[in-house]
Amino acid sequence: MRLSRGTRIALRIATAATLAFIYIPIILIVLFSFNSSRVATWPISGFTLEWWQKALSDEGIRSAIAASLVAAVGATTISLVLGTLIALAVGRYRFFGRETISLVVILPLALPGIVTGIALNNAFRTIGVELGMFTIIVGHATFCVVTIYNNALARLRRTSGSFEEASADLGADTFHTFRRVTLPAVRTALVAGALLAFALSFDEIIVTNFTAGAGIQTLPIWIFSNYSRPNQLPLVNVAAVLVLVASIIPVYLATRITHGEGASRS
């Protein structure tokens, strides 16, 4: 498609403005985490590592990081198992309600987080499950499973089922075929999906707020609780950067894995 010079310039300006709107506030948070002043004013007063040292030695932040890691790893593990199994069922078999199951799996990611959080909170209280780390993990798994499912299903649809049929014809049972044929074909898709699920769980706050028990704070919850306290603002900036790093690294690795897989196939 040919565009006029003026249109190309306008598109570049719009793109630059959009990227600036998204990323300049993030850059400011990173800079404020090294600001020598407690007050977030621009330009920053000076450069210091004091807030990082205090944040990494703060018991509340360390406990929140540990809680976020436990929740993210637990939710990713559950999602990896369920998402893979559902993707195999939908991608390799034809049965009544197949499309409905696919919709039900994807729906939690499309629903507003507050709706999911309230629904889970009511469900846990109705069946008598005490809110705690377990309920956080289950709550996160409801939407993390979507990333595993979508990645695995997309890979299965690009992979011929004839290899699995040939394995069965040669006498391999279901589990042997899965381990030697299916799993190697979808392995990178599962790893990429797991990394995205981890990132999605680590920085989640809305569902966590409705499923966390008393005394349990993930890092995003800690940030939300301390943001309005002026004395804690420098530590909040550091905690926000930690959440940012914990989200960017898995997403970057997942992108590299999927791109590398695409390059090797081509």
LUMZAMAR-894781 format. One record per residue: x, y, z of N, C-alpha, C, CB in turn. Coordinates in steps of 0.02 Angstrom, whole numbers, padded with zeros to 5 digits, always signed. Glycine has a CB too. Example, Ala and Ser with C-alpha at 12.3 -4.5 7.8 and 13.67 -1.06 7.14 Angstrom:
REM LUMZAMAR-894781
+00660-00284+00390+00615-00225+00390+00660-00165+00390+00565-00224+00452 +00642-00112+00354+00684-00053+00357+00645+00002+00394+00704-00030+00286 
***
This chain:
REM LUMZAMAR-894781
+00042-00060+00000+00000+00000+00000+00044+00062+00000-00048+00000+00061 +00031+00107-00046+00070+00169-00052+00037+00224-00010+00077+00190-00126 +00077+00257+00029+00053+00312+00070+00089+00376+00050+00063+00298+00146 +00053+00431+00055+00085+00495+00040+00135+00513+00094+00032+00551+00034 +00179+00559+00078+00232+00578+00125+00201+00608+00189+00280+00630+00093 +00148+00648+00181+00116+00677+00240+00084+00625+00284+00063+00727+00217 +00054+00573+00254+00023+00519+00293+00076+00480+00332-00016+00472+00247 +00133+00466+00299+00186+00430+00333+00212+00469+00393+00244+00415+00284 +00220+00534+00384+00244+00577+00439+00194+00577+00496+00258+00649+00414 +00129+00583+00478+00077+00583+00530+00075+00518+00568+00008+00597+00498 +00083+00462+00533+00083+00397+00566+00144+00390+00613+00084+00340+00515 +00201+00415+00592+00260+00411+00634+00252+00454+00697+00322+00434+00595 +00223+00513+00688+00211+00557+00746+00162+00524+00794+00185+00626+00724 +00109+00495+00767+00058+00462+00809+00088+00402+00846-00002+00439+00767 +00131+00364+00811+00163+00307+00843+00210+00330+00898+00202+00266+00791 +00250+00381+00885+00296+00407+00935+00258+00434+00996+00339+00462+00905 +00203+00469+00983+00163+00496+01038+00133+00441+01081+00108+00542+01012 +00109+00388+01048+00080+00332+01084+00132+00297+01128+00049+00282+01036 +00190+00283+01099+00244+00251+01137+00267+00294+01195+00302+00235+01091 +00271+00361+01183+00292+00406+01236+00241+00406+01292+00301+00477+01208 +00176+00406+01275+00123+00406+01325+00126+00343+01368+00054+00410+01291 +00146+00287+01339+00149+00223+01375+00212+00217+01417+00144+00164+01327 +00269+00235+01387+00333+00218+01418+00366+00273+01459+00380+00196+01365 +00350+00336+01446+00380+00389+01486+00361+00383+01560+00359+00458+01460 +00298+00370+01578+00283+00360+01650+00322+00302+01681+00209+00349+01659 +00332+00249+01643+00371+00192+01668+00443+00212+01680+00367+00133+01619 +00471+00250+01633+00541+00274+01641+00546+00319+01702+00564+00311+01577 +00496+00360+01714+00497+00405+01772+00497+00365+01837+00437+00452+01770 +00458+00311+01840+00457+00269+01900+00527+00241+01914+00406+00212+01894 +00560+00218+01861+00627+00191+01869+00675+00245+01894+00653+00162+01802 +00670+00305+01867+00714+00359+01888+00699+00380+01961+00706+00420+01842 +00635+00382+01979+00617+00402+02047+00640+00350+02099+00541+00411+02052 +00649+00288+02078+00673+00237+02125+00746+00250+02144+00666+00168+02095 +00781+00290+02104+00851+00309+02120+00856+00382+02142+00895+00298+02058 +00799+00415+02154+00799+00485+02173+00821+00493+02246+00729+00516+02163 +00866+00539+02258+00892+00549+02327+00840+00582+02372+00955+00591+02326 +00788+00612+02342+00736+00644+02381+00678+00596+02392+00712+00708+02347 +00643+00605+02449+00584+00565+02462+00524+00587+02419+00565+00568+02535 +00527+00649+02395+00471+00677+02357+00483+00664+02282+00463+00752+02371 +00431+00642+02248+00437+00628+02176+00428+00692+02137+00385+00575+02154 +00482+00730+02130+00480+00792+02092+00529+00787+02034+00497+00853+02136 +00514+00824+01981+00557+00824+01922+00588+00893+01913+00518+00803+01859 +00654+00896+01899+00700+00840+01891+00718+00809+01959+00764+00863+01855 +00745+00749+01958+00762+00716+02020+00820+00753+02053+00781+00642+02006 +00821+00749+02120+00870+00787+02159+00941+00760+02152+00851+00788+02231 +00946+00694+02144+01012+00663+02139+01004+00588+02134+01055+00681+02200 +01059+00554+02127+01059+00481+02118+01080+00447+02182+01106+00461+02060 +01042+00397+02203+01059+00359+02264+01032+00288+02259+01030+00394+02326 +01067+00242+02293+01044+00173+02298+01013+00158+02366+01103+00125+02285 +01003+00211+02405+00978+00202+02474+00911+00168+02475+00973+00269+02509 +00865+00189+02431+00797+00160+02432+00798+00087+02411+00750+00200+02386 +00842+00070+02365+00848+00000+02345+00874-00043+02403+00895-00007+02284 +00923-00017+02439+00949-00054+02496+00896-00064+02550+01010-00018+02526 +00858-00010+02563+00805-00015+02614+00749-00061+02591+00777+00055+02630 +00732-00056+02527+00677-00098+02501+00695-00172+02504+00660-00078+02430 +00756-00189+02484+00775-00259+02482+00786-00288+02552+00838-00267+02442 +00794-00244+02602+00801-00267+02670+00736-00260+02710+00857-00229+02705 +00685-00231+02679+00621-00222+02712+00584-00289+02716+00578-00169+02676 +00563-00307+02775+00531-00372+02785+00464-00377+02749+00522-00386+02859 +00428-00321+02747+00363-00322+02713+00370-00334+02639+00327-00257+02725 +00419-00301+02607+00429-00310+02535+00455-00380+02521+00479-00257+02508 +00500-00404+02561+00527-00471+02550+00473-00524+02557+00585-00486+02598 +00429-00516+02606+00374-00564+02614+00326-00559+02555+00336-00550+02680 +00315-00498+02531+00269-00489+02474+00299-00520+02411+00255-00414+02463 +00365-00512+02401+00397-00543+02343+00390-00619+02347+00471-00523+02340 +00403-00647+02406+00398-00719+02415+00327-00743+02401+00418-00740+02486 +00277-00706+02425+00207-00724+02413+00190-00721+02339+00160-00679+02452 +00215-00670+02305+00202-00663+02233+00234-00721+02194+00228-00596+02206 +00295-00740+02214+00329-00795+02180+00292-00861+02190+00401-00802+02205 +00270-00874+02252+00233-00935+02267+00168-00937+02227+00219-00941+02342 +00132-00881+02227+00069-00878+02189+00080-00888+02115+00033-00811+02202 +00131-00855+02088+00144-00859+02016+00166-00929+01995+00198-00809+01995 +00210-00960+02035+00234-01027+02018+00176-01078+02025+00292-01047+02064 +00137-01071+02078+00080-01116+02088+00029-01110+02033+00048-01104+02155 +00010-01048+02016-00040-01038+01963-00013-01061+01896-00059-00964+01959 +00051-01050+01882+00080-01072+01819+00081-01148+01814+00152-01044+01811 +00097-01181+01869+00099-01254+01869+00030-01284+01855+00125-01280+01936 -00021-01258+01891-00089-01283+01879-00112-01268+01808-00138-01250+01930 -00097-01207+01785-00117-01188+01717-00082-01230+01665-00102-01115+01705 -00019-01248+01677+00019-01288+01629-00013-01356+01621+00092-01295+01652 -00033-01387+01675-00064-01453+01672-00133-01449+01639-00070-01484+01742 -00176-01405+01666-00244-01401+01639-00246-01374+01568-00287-01356+01684 -00207-01323+01554-00207-01294+01487-00184-01343+01434-00164-01233+01485 -00133-01383+01451-00107-01432+01403-00159-01487+01390-00042-01464+01429 -00190-01512+01443-00239-01565+01436-00300-01541+01396-00261-01590+01505 -00324-01481+01411-00382-01455+01375-00365-01443+01301-00408-01390+01407 -00305-01416+01289-00284-01404+01220-00279-01469+01181-00216-01368+01218 -00254-01522+01212-00250-01587+01179-00320-01613+01163-00213-01637+01223 -00366-01605+01210-00434-01629+01199-00468-01591+01142-00476-01623+01263 -00462-01525+01143-00494-01484+01092-00459-01489+01025-00497-01411+01114 -00393-01494+01026-00355-01494+00964-00351-01560+00928-00287-01471+00978 -00359-01615+00965-00350-01681+00935-00413-01723+00931-00299-01718+00972 -00469-01701+00962-00529-01742+00963-00590-01700+00944-00539-01774+01031 -00640-01734+00918-00703-01702+00900-00757-01731+00945-00720-01713+00825 -00793-01688+00981-00845-01711+01027-00895-01655+01037-00814-01735+01095 -00953-01674+01064-01006-01626+01076-00985-01577+01131-01072-01662+01096 -00995-01512+01119-00977-01461+01168-00905-01437+01163-00989-01486+01236 -00870-01458+01110-00799-01441+01102-00789-01365+01100-00770-01473+01039 -00828-01330+01060-00821-01257+01054-00842-01222+01118-00863-01232+00995 -00890-01251+01153-00912-01222+01217-00857-01225+01268-00974-01258+01243 -00822-01281+01270-00766-01287+01317-00712-01236+01301-00736-01358+01314 -00698-01226+01237-00648-01176+01217-00669-01107+01240-00639-01177+01141 -00733-01090+01234-00758-01025+01255-00753-01017+01331-00830-01016+01232 -00770-01070+01368-00769-01067+01441-00697-01056+01466-00798-01131+01471 -00649-01087+01433-00579-01080+01454-00554-01009+01442-00535-01130+01417 -00572-00980+01385-00548-00913+01367-00585-00858+01402-00553-00904+01292 -00647-00869+01422-00690-00817+01449-00661-00780+01510-00755-00846+01467 -00630-00814+01559-00605-00778+01618-00557-00721+01602-00571-00825+01664 -00518-00729+01547-00471-00676+01529-00508-00615+01500-00420-00702+01478 -00566-00627+01471-00605-00572+01442-00648-00537+01493-00648-00599+01385 -00666-00572+01546-00709-00542+01598-00670-00489+01637-00737-00595+01644 -00704-00437+01662-00670-00389+01706-00643-00425+01768-00718-00333+01727 -00584-00406+01790-00553-00438+01847-00595-00434+01910-00486-00409+01861 -00631-00378+01918-00671-00370+01979-00729-00420+01980-00698-00299+01984 -00756-00436+01921-00810-00486+01917-00784-00555+01936-00841-00487+01846 -00726-00572+01907-00695-00637+01924-00679-00640+01998-00632-00648+01882 -00652-00586+02026-00633-00585+02096-00693-00594+02142-00598-00521+02113 -00747-00558+02129-00807-00563+02170-00836-00633+02165-00859-00511+02149 -00839-00660+02104-00867-00727+02093-00826-00780+02132-00868-00745+02018 -00760-00775+02128-00718-00823+02163-00725-00816+02239-00645-00815+02143 -00728-00754+02262-00736-00742+02334-00800-00772+02360-00734-00667+02349 -00855-00761+02323-00919-00790+02343-00917-00866+02341-00975-00764+02299 -00885-00893+02289-00882-00966+02283-00842-00997+02340-00850-00986+02215 -00785-00969+02356-00744-00996+02411-00781-00992+02477-00678-00958+02415 -00813-00936+02490-00849-00929+02553-00909-00976+02556-00872-00856+02563 -00942-00987+02499-01001-01031+02498-00983-01103+02515-01035-01028+02430 -00927-01127+02487-00907-01196+02498-00863-01204+02560-00870-01224+02438 -00850-01148+02595-00814-01151+02658-00739-01156+02653-00838-01208+02696 -00710-01132+02598-00637-01132+02590-00610-01067+02618-00617-01141+02516 -00564-01072+02664-00535-01012+02695-00489-00977+02645-00497-01030+02760 -00495-00911+02642-00454-00872+02596-00381-00873+02618-00479-00800+02591 -00336-00883+02571-00265-00887+02586-00225-00895+02522-00250-00944+02635 -00166-00921+02528-00123-00930+02469-00154-00978+02419-00054-00955+02490 -00187-01030+02443-00218-01078+02398-00271-01045+02354-00250-01135+02438 -00312-01002+02384-00365-00969+02346-00335-00919+02296-00415-00934+02393 -00280-00887+02314-00246-00842+02267-00222-00881+02206-00186-00806+02302 -00191-00939+02219-00164-00979+02164-00221-01003+02118-00126-01040+02191 -00275-01026+02148-00333-01048+02107-00361-00989+02068-00388-01079+02152 -00367-00932+02099-00393-00873+02065-00350-00852+02006-00399-00816+02113 -00284-00853+02016-00239-00836+01961-00241-00888+01906-00167-00828+01987 -00248-00951+01924-00249-01004+01875-00308-00998+01827-00250-01072+01909 -00363-00967+01850-00422-00963+01807-00409-00922+01744-00480-00931+01846 -00364-00873+01748-00348-00834+01688-00280-00851+01659-00352-00760+01703 -00234-00877+01700-00169-00897+01674-00174-00957+01627-00121-00913+01731 -00224-01000+01638-00232-01059+01596-00245-01040+01524-00289-01102+01623 -00270-00980+01512-00285-00959+01444-00222-00954+01402-00322-00892+01444 -00168-00928+01431-00106-00920+01392-00077-00988+01373-00054-00880+01432 -00080-01036+01419-00055-01103+01404-00099-01135+01351-00054-01147+01468 -00164-01130+01360-00212-01160+01314-00204-01132+01243-00283-01150+01338 -00201-01067+01237-00196-01036+01171-00131-01056+01136-00201-00960+01176 -00075-01054+01173-00010-01071+01143-00008-01144+01121+00046-01058+01193 -00032-01189+01166-00030-01260+01150-00077-01277+01092-00049-01301+01212 -00137-01248+01093-00185-01262+01040-00161-01237+00972-00253-01230+01057 -00131-01177+00972-00104-01150+00909-00049-01195+00881-00077-01079+00919 -00006-01220+00925+00047-01265+00901+00019-01332+00877+00099-01276+00957 -00030-01359+00913-00060-01422+00892-00093-01417+00825-00110-01446+00944 -00124-01360+00811-00157-01350+00747-00107-01344+00690-00201-01289+00749 -00045-01326+00705+00006-01322+00654+00047-01387+00649+00053-01264+00668 +00031-01434+00693+00067-01498+00694+00021-01554+00671+00096-01512+00765 +00042-01592+00623+00000-01645+00597-00009-01701+00649+00030-01674+00534 -00071-01725+00654-00084-01781+00699-00062-01848+00672-00158-01783+00715 -00037-01849+00610-00016-01912+00580+00044-01942+00617+00001-01902+00507 +00086-01899+00648+00143-01925+00685+00120-01965+00746+00189-01867+00707 +00069-01940+00779+00043-01976+00837+00008-02041+00815-00007-01931+00877 -00026-02038+00758-00058-02098+00732-00006-02150+00713-00102-02082+00672 +00049-02128+00683+00103-02174+00665+00134-02205+00728+00157-02138+00625 +00142-02166+00781+00169-02192+00843+00123-02246+00872+00179-02136+00894 +00057-02233+00869+00009-02283+00894+00010-02345+00852-00062-02253+00895 +00017-02338+00785+00021-02396+00740+00082-02439+00755+00022-02373+00667 +00135-02407+00779+00196-02444+00794+00195-02475+00864+00256-02398+00789 +00139-02468+00898+00131-02503+00962+00141-02460+01024+00178-02559+00965 +00154-02395+01017+00164-02352+01075+00097-02337+01108+00200-02287+01055 +00097-02336+01175+00035-02319+01210+00027-02243+01212+00034-02350+01281 -00028-02221+01243-00044-02149+01242+00009-02107+01276-00111-02137+01277 +00032-02129+01334+00081-02090+01372+00149-02089+01337+00088-02117+01443 +00168-02145+01307+00231-02148+01271+00229-02103+01210+00248-02220+01250 +00173-02102+01175+00165-02059+01117+00167-01985+01137+00099-02074+01081 +00135-01970+01193+00136-01900+01216+00207-01879+01234+00090-01892+01278 +00244-01923+01269+00311-01905+01292+00361-01900+01235+00336-01955+01342 +00355-01943+01185+00406-01946+01132+00387-01908+01068+00420-02017+01115 +00321-01895+01059+00299-01864+00996+00265-01797+01009+00251-01910+00959 +00211-01797+01049+00172-01736+01058+00209-01683+01098+00106-01753+01093 +00238-01703+01155+00272-01654+01198+00330-01618+01163+00298-01689+01260 +00374-01653+01127+00426-01616+01091+00399-01566+01040+00472-01665+01056 +00341-01582+01011+00312-01537+00961+00284-01473+00991+00257-01573+00922 +00259-01477+01054+00227-01419+01085+00269-01390+01142+00158-01438+01111 +00329-01418+01152+00369-01398+01211+00382-01324+01214+00434-01436+01211 +00407-01294+01160+00424-01223+01161+00361-01180+01171+00460-01203+01097 +00305-01202+01143+00243-01165+01152+00222-01166+01225+00187-01194+01108 +00232-01223+01259+00214-01229+01329+00260-01186+01372+00218-01302+01352 +00325-01185+01356+00372-01144+01394+00355-01070+01387+00445-01157+01371 +00341-01048+01325+00322-00979+01314+00258-00961+01350+00315-00965+01239 +00209-01006+01347+00146-00995+01382+00155-00992+01458+00097-01049+01365 +00199-01034+01484+00212-01035+01556+00245-00969+01578+00256-01094+01575 +00291-00944+01538+00324-00880+01554+00273-00823+01554+00380-00865+01504 +00228-00823+01505+00176-00771+01503+00128-00778+01562+00138-00775+01437 +00112-00839+01580+00067-00851+01636+00100-00827+01701+00049-00925+01642 +00165-00839+01709+00201-00816+01768+00198-00740+01773+00274-00841+01767 +00212-00706+01717+00211-00633+01717+00141-00607+01732+00235-00606+01649 +00091-00640+01704+00022-00618+01714+00002-00626+01787-00025-00659+01670 +00025-00679+01819+00007-00691+01889+00046-00645+01936+00021-00764+01907 +00109-00634+01921+00152-00597+01968+00127-00525+01979+00224-00595+01941 +00101-00493+01926+00081-00423+01934+00006-00414+01941+00107-00383+01875 -00032-00468+01954-00104-00463+01960-00124-00435+02028-00136-00533+01949 -00174-00392+02029-00194-00362+02092-00269-00367+02106-00174-00289+02093 -00311-00363+02054-00383-00359+02065-00411-00425+02093-00420-00341+02001 -00398-00480+02057-00422-00545+02081-00388-00562+02147-00407-00600+02029 -00324-00545+02154-00288-00559+02216-00321-00524+02276-00215-00536+02211 -00345-00464+02265-00375-00426+02319-00437-00460+02347-00393-00356+02295 -00472-00499+02305-00533-00533+02327-00520-00604+02351-00583-00534+02271 -00462-00632+02336-00448-00702+02354-00394-00710+02406-00429-00740+02293 -00361-00655+02426-00308-00659+02476-00338-00659+02546-00259-00601+02468 -00311-00701+02588-00333-00703+02657-00299-00649+02698-00318-00771+02688 -00319-00643+02761-00290-00593+02806-00216-00608+02817-00328-00592+02873 -00176-00556+02812-00104-00563+02825-00063-00583+02765-00094-00612+02879 -00095-00595+02708-00058-00614+02648-00058-00555+02599-00089-00678+02614 +00002-00534+02581+00009-00479+02533+00058-00499+02478+00033-00415+02569 +00034-00497+02417+00080-00504+02361+00112-00435+02349+00044-00530+02297 +00162-00432+02306+00196-00369+02295+00150-00314+02267+00254-00379+02248 +00107-00329+02217+00060-00276+02195+00013-00253+02250+00019-00302+02137 -00010-00299+02293-00052-00278+02349-00014-00234+02397-00080-00340+02385 +00049-00251+02410+00091-00210+02455+00098-00139+02426+00160-00242+02465 +00110-00135+02361+00117-00069+02329+00053-00029+02336+00135-00077+02254 -00004-00061+02324-00068-00027+02329-00082-00003+02400-00125-00074+02305 -00062-00043+02449-00075-00026+02519-00031+00031+02544-00065-00087+02563 +00029+00038+02516+00077+00087+02541+00085+00148+02497+00144+00054+02550 +00051+00149+02440+00060+00204+02393+00039+00272+02422+00021+00191+02329 -00012+00272+02464-00037+00335+02492+00002+00358+02553-00110+00328+02511 +00052+00321+02573+00093+00340+02630+00156+00377+02605+00113+00278+02673 +00162+00442+02619+00219+00481+02591+00287+00453+02610+00214+00553+02614 +00294+00428+02671+00359+00402+02693+00379+00338+02656+00358+00389+02768 +00330+00303+02629+00343+00240+02595+00351+00248+02519+00288+00191+02610 +00339+00309+02494+00338+00318+02422+00403+00297+02388+00325+00390+02406 +00463+00313+02414+00524+00289+02381+00528+00212+02377+00585+00314+02418 +00505+00178+02430+00506+00105+02430+00454+00079+02381+00494+00077+02500 +00398+00114+02375+00346+00094+02327+00373+00098+02256+00283+00139+02334 +00412+00150+02241+00442+00156+02174+00488+00097+02160+00481+00222+02168 +00528+00078+02210+00573+00020+02201+00532-00043+02190+00619+00012+02263 +00480-00053+02230+00437-00112+02223+00404-00114+02154+00383-00114+02278 +00384-00056+02129+00354-00052+02062+00404-00073+02009+00328+00019+02049 +00467-00053+02016+00518-00073+01968+00530-00148+01972+00584-00035+01982 +00527-00177+02031+00535-00249+02038+00478-00287+02002+00536-00269+02113 +00417-00262+02010+00361-00292+01973+00371-00285+01898+00295-00259+01995 +00396-00227+01878+00408-00214+01807+00459-00263+01779+00433-00142+01796 +00514-00274+01815+00566-00320+01792+00539-00391+01790+00628-00316+01838 +00502-00410+01843+00475-00478+01846+00423-00491+01791+00444-00490+01914 +00396-00439+01762+00348-00447+01707+00382-00445+01640+00294-00392+01710 +00432-00400+01633+00465-00391+01568+00507-00451+01549+00507-00328+01569 +00546-00477+01597+00592-00532+01581+00556-00594+01554+00633-00551+01644 +00503-00619+01588+00467-00677+01559+00437-00663+01491+00412-00700+01606 +00409-00603+01482+00379-00586+01417+00433-00584+01363+00343-00518+01420 +00491-00555+01379+00546-00553+01331+00570-00623+01313+00604-00512+01359 +00578-00666+01364+00600-00734+01351+00549-00773+01309+00613-00771+01417 +00485-00763+01324+00433-00797+01285+00434-00774+01213+00363-00783+01316 +00445-00709+01202+00450-00683+01134+00509-00712+01097+00454-00607+01134 +00566-00717+01132+00626-00745+01101+00616-00819+01083+00686-00737+01147 +00582-00855+01127+00571-00926+01115+00527-00936+01054+00540-00960+01177 +00472-00899+01052+00425-00907+00996+00456-00884+00930+00361-00869+01009 +00494-00830+00932+00528-00806+00871+00582-00855+00849+00558-00736+00883 +00619-00882+00898+00670-00931+00881+00641-00993+00851+00710-00948+00941 +00583-01014+00878+00549-01073+00851+00525-01060+00780+00489-01092+00896 +00498-00999+00769+00476-00982+00701+00532-00979+00652+00440-00916+00702 +00590-00953+00674+00649-00950+00629+00675-01019+00613+00704-00908+00661 +00675-01064+00663+00701-01131+00651+00656-01170+00604+00710-01169+00717 +00590-01157+00608+00543-01192+00564+00548-01166+00493+00471-01184+00589 +00562-01101+00486+00567-01074+00419+00634-01093+00386+00559-00998+00420 
***
